[in-house]
Amino acid sequence: MRRRTQAAWVARNPGYFRGRWIEERGARERRPAPQRVPGPLARLPWDIAQDEFGVKGTDFIGLMGKVILGAVQDERTGQMPDPK
């Protein structure tokens, strides 16, 4: 019963844990290291982004990049190769 209740709450509040993570990292006294991101996103200068946008802004951009990257990869796997 408890697992179903928790699952229903998480389904109703999908961004809660990500938002809480961003808030906690932004509230630290020392600037945290840039988050780890996959593939092409790792080539970006995240330390400069933290200087420009702050920790919260950079974490948001990084999470958004991961979501977009995942959506693009999902889209590509659904495409069929050209039979020529």
VMD Tcl script that draws the C-alpha trace (Angstrom):
set ca {
  {0.00 0.00 0.00}
  {2.76 2.42 0.93}
  {4.67 1.79 -2.31}
  {1.57 2.55 -4.36}
  {0.99 5.76 -2.41}
  {4.60 6.84 -2.92}
  {4.51 5.94 -6.60}
  {1.32 7.95 -7.07}
  {2.87 10.96 -5.32}
  {6.02 10.78 -7.48}
  {3.83 10.51 -10.60}
  {1.97 13.68 -9.57}
  {5.21 15.55 -8.73}
  {7.76 14.42 -11.35}
  {10.17 17.35 -10.98}
  {10.27 17.48 -7.19}
  {13.53 15.63 -6.63}
  {15.38 17.39 -9.44}
  {14.21 20.77 -8.17}
  {15.23 19.92 -4.63}
  {18.66 18.77 -5.87}
  {19.17 22.08 -7.71}
  {18.11 24.09 -4.65}
  {20.41 22.16 -2.31}
  {23.44 22.55 -4.61}
  {22.72 26.26 -5.06}
  {22.55 26.83 -1.30}
  {26.03 25.48 -0.53}
  {28.63 27.92 0.75}
  {31.35 26.57 -1.55}
  {30.60 26.37 -5.23}
  {30.11 22.68 -6.10}
  {31.92 21.06 -8.99}
  {29.94 21.14 -12.23}
  {27.59 18.22 -12.60}
  {28.59 15.26 -14.72}
  {26.88 15.20 -18.08}
  {26.96 12.67 -20.93}
  {28.61 12.75 -24.31}
  {28.59 15.97 -26.27}
  {27.45 18.00 -23.25}
  {30.69 17.14 -21.43}
  {32.66 19.15 -23.98}
  {31.02 22.41 -22.86}
  {32.84 24.72 -20.39}
  {30.60 24.17 -17.37}
  {32.85 26.14 -15.04}
  {32.34 29.25 -17.19}
  {28.61 28.56 -17.27}
  {28.62 28.50 -13.44}
  {30.34 31.90 -13.42}
  {27.75 33.35 -15.82}
  {24.52 31.68 -14.70}
  {25.28 30.58 -11.14}
  {25.08 27.05 -9.80}
  {21.28 26.80 -10.04}
  {21.16 28.08 -13.60}
  {23.95 25.79 -14.74}
  {22.39 22.75 -13.07}
  {19.07 23.55 -14.74}
  {20.72 23.91 -18.16}
  {22.59 20.63 -17.63}
  {19.43 18.75 -16.68}
  {17.56 20.28 -19.60}
  {20.39 19.19 -21.93}
  {20.16 15.63 -20.60}
  {16.40 15.56 -21.19}
  {16.76 16.91 -24.73}
  {19.60 14.53 -25.50}
  {17.53 11.58 -24.24}
  {14.54 12.65 -26.34}
  {16.67 12.95 -29.47}
  {18.26 9.55 -28.87}
  {14.82 7.98 -28.34}
  {13.63 9.57 -31.58}
  {16.61 8.24 -33.51}
  {16.11 4.66 -32.30}
  {12.57 4.70 -33.71}
  {13.73 5.60 -37.21}
  {14.20 2.84 -39.74}
  {17.34 2.78 -41.89}
  {16.88 3.57 -45.59}
  {16.59 0.22 -47.43}
  {18.47 1.45 -50.51}
}
mol new
graphics top color blue
foreach p $ca { graphics top sphere $p radius 0.5 }
foreach p [lrange $ca 0 end-1] q [lrange $ca 1 end] { graphics top cylinder $p $q radius 0.2 }
display resetview
